[in-house]
Amino acid sequence: MIIFRRRNIYTICFIAIVFTCVASSRLPDMASMAASDSALKTGQPMAGDDDAFFEGLFKQYPGVFDSVLAHRRDWNVQIIYTEINRNAAGVPTLKSYYFNRSAARYHYPASTIKLPIVLLALQRLQELKGNGIDKFSAMITEPGGQGLSAVFNEPNSADGMPTIASYIKKILLISDNDAFNRLYEFLGQEYINRQLKAKQYESAQVLHRLELPLTDSQNKYSNPVAFYRNGSLLFKQSSQYNKVNYPQRNDSMGKGYYSNGKLVNKAMDFSTKNRLSLSDLHTMLMDLVLPGQMAATRQFSISEEDRAFVLKYMSAFPGESVYPSYDTANYADASSKFILYGGEKGTKPSNLRIFNKSGQAYGQLVDAAYVVDLDKQIEFMVSAAIYCNKDSILNDDVYEYESIGLPFMKNLGKALYDRELKRKRNQLPDLSGFRFNYDK
C-alpha cells in the first residue's frame, strides 16, 4: 500500500490553516515557537482557543470529566482535536479545537520523542542511499566509550541481525527504549536537532537517550555505526560528538524530587531533558497521515514506501507482528494505545485502528493519535497530555496513571469517537489507504 501526496491548490488553501493553529502552542516558556507559523501555507482563519468546545463536550458526560475541568491547570491538561472533512476528490479540510492552550506549561514528552527520531532515521537513509543501504541493511553499533554499548545481533529478527527497520518496529509496537537509543546513535545529537530546527519545530530538542544513566556530555557522543549486506561493508560512520551549545532553557516540573534516596524540596530541573510541545507532536502526526500539506521545508523527506511502513507498525497490535514477535500475555493489543483504550488489556477490534505514539514518564502521560473506524468510515485526530502527580513529588514512583491519566485518555477518545459517530458529513472518507495486511 502506498500513500500518494496531494499537491493541488485546494489542498494548500484548505489545509494550511490547521497547521498554523497546531504549530503554535503558546507555552509561556516557548515564545520562540511563534516562528513556526511563518513557514506554513496561508489559508482560512485560525480556529482559535476553544476551551468552550471541550467544556461543552465534557458536560455531556456528568461525573466523567469533572476533575479534569476542575484541575486543568494543576494537571497541565492539554488537548488538540482535529476534525477532518473531505470533498468528493478526497481532499481534506481540517478544523482544530484546543483545551487549556493559553495556560499550558512544559510537559516531559517521554516516548513521544521517538516519533521524530523514527522519521529522521528514514530521512537519513534517503540521504545515504547512494551507499546502497536501506532500512533492511544490517546495522552494527560498535562500542563508543564509557556507557555507550555495542550491538552485534538481534535475536528477534528474521536473520538475527539488527536493522533500522527492526528498531522502528520495536519503537512503534512496544515503544522500546533501546531501539530509540540505537537510532539516536545512528543520527547523532547534532543532526537530530539541526534538522528539527530547520523544519521549524522550535519546541523540539532531543538531548539524551532513554533509560540510561548517562551524563549530558556522554549523550553528546554517539557510537560508530556500520552497515552491511551479505557480510560486505556498505557504509561506516565514525563516532560523532555534538559541539553545539544550545540556548539556556528554564523548564521544570513538580515541587520536589528524590535524588540518591533523599528528598530535594524544589522543582526538578528539566532544562537539559528532551522537549517536544503537544502542538509540534500533533503537527508531525498530521504530516505523516496527510502528507504534503505543509511547506516542503518542514516535511520529513521520506519515501512513500517508508511512510506506509511507519503507518503499518504504528497501527499494528504487538501480537500481529512476526519479526519481532511478542507474547500477547505481556503485550496486550492496546498496551501503547492510551487514547480510546487507556492501555487496557484484552483483544481489540481489528476494524478500529489507532495510528499513534504515546509516552509515559515522571507522572506525565502523552498520546498523539489518528483514529479510524474502517467499517463505519470515521476518522479524526487527537493529541493529549496530562500530568498525573497529585503530590508533585518526582522520582517517588507515586503517580496516578491508573486512577487519573489512563481513564482520562480512554474517556476522551470515547467522547470524541461518539461525536464523530453522530456527526454528519457531506462525503464519507475513503479509508482504504489505511488498511494493511498485518500478517506479513
Residue, then its C-alpha position, 0 to 999 in steps of 0.5 A: m500500500i502506498i500513500f500518494r501526496r496531494r499537491n493541488i491548490y485546494t489542498i494548500c488553501f484548505i489545509a494550511i490553516v490547521f497547521t498554523c493553529v497546531a504549530s503554535s502552542r503558546l507555552p509561556d516558556m516557548a515564545s520562540m515557537a511563534a516562528s513556526d507559523s511563518a513557514l506554513k501555507t496561508g489559508q482560512p482563519m485560525a480556529g482559535d482557543d476553544d476551551a468552550f468546545f471541550e467544556g461543552l463536550f465534557k458536560q455531556y458526560p456528568g461525573v466523567f470529566d469533572s476533575v479534569l475541568a476542575h484541575r486543568r491547570d494543576w494537571n497541565v491538561q492539554i488537548i488538540y482535536t482535529e476534525i477532518n472533512r473531505n470533498a468528493a476528490g478526497v481532499p481534506t479540510l481540517k478544523s482544530y479545537y484546543f483545551n487549556r492552550s493559553a495556560a499550558r506549561y512544559h510537559y516531559p514528552a517521554s516516548t513521544i520523542k521517538l516519533p521524530i527520531v523514527l522519521l529522521a532515521l528514514q530521512r537519513l537513509q534517503e540521504l545515504k542511499g547512494n551507499g546502497i543501504d536501506k532500512f533492511s541493511a544490517m546495522i552494527t553499533e560498535p562500542g563508543g566509550q564509557g556507557l555507550s554499548a555495542v550491538f552485534n545481533e538481534p535475536n528477534s529478527a528474521d536473520g538475527m541481525p539488527t536493522i533500522a527497520s527492526y528498531i522502528k518496529k520495536i519503537l512503534l509496537i512496544s515503544d522500546n527504549d533501546a531501539f530509540n537509543r540505537l537510532y539516536e546513535f545512528l543520527g547523532q545529537e547534532y543532526i537530530n536537532r539541526q534538522l528539527k530546527a530547520k523544519q521549524y519545530e522550535s519546541a523540539q530538542v532531543l538531548h539524551r537517550l532513554e533509560l540510561p544513566l548517562t551524563d549530558s556530555q556522554n549523550k553528546y557522543s554517539n557510537p560508530v555505526a556500520f552497515y552491511r549486506n551479505g557480510s560486505l561493508l556498505f557504509k561506516q560512520s565514525s563516532q560523532y560528538n555534538k559541539v553545539n551549545y544550545p540556548q539556556r532553557n528554564d523548564s521544570m516540573g513538580k515541587g520536589y524530587y528524590s535524588n540518591g534516596k533523599l528528598v530535594n524540596k524544589a522543582m526538578d530541573f528539566s532544562t537539559k531533558n528532551r522537549l517536544s510541545l503537544s502542538d509540534l507532536h500533533t503537527m508531525l502526526m498530521d504530516l505523516v497521515l496527510p502528507g504534503q500539506m505543509a511547506a516542503t521545508r518542514q516535511f520529513s523527506i521520506s519515501e512513500e514506501d517508508r511512510a506506509f511502513v511507519l503507518k503499518y507498525m504504528s497501527a499494528f497490535p504487538g501480537e500481529s507482528v512476526y519479526p519481532s514477535y511478542d507474547t500477547a500475555n505481556y503485550a496486550d493489543a492496546s498496551s501503547k494505545f492510551i487514547l480510546y483504550g487507556g492501555e487496557k488489556g484484552t483483544k481489540p477490534s481489528n476494524l478500529r485502528i489507532f495510528n499513534k505514539s504515546g509516552q509515559a514518564y515522571g507522572q506525565l502521560v502523552d498520546a498523539a493519535y489518528v483514529v479510524d473506524l474502517d467499517k463505519q468510515i470515521e476518522f479524526m485526530v487527537s493529541a493529549a497530555i496530562y500530568c498525573n502527580k497529585d503530590s508533585i513529588l518526582n522520582d517517588d514512583v507515586y503517580e496516578y496513571e491508573s486512577i487519573g491519566l489512563p481513564f482520562m485518555k480512554n474517556l476522551g477518545k470515547a467522547l470524541y469517537d461518539r461525536e464523530l459517530k453522530r456527526k454528519r458529513n457531506q462525503l464519507p472518507d475513503l479509508s482504504g489507504f489505511r488498511f494493511n495486511y498485518d500478517k506479513 
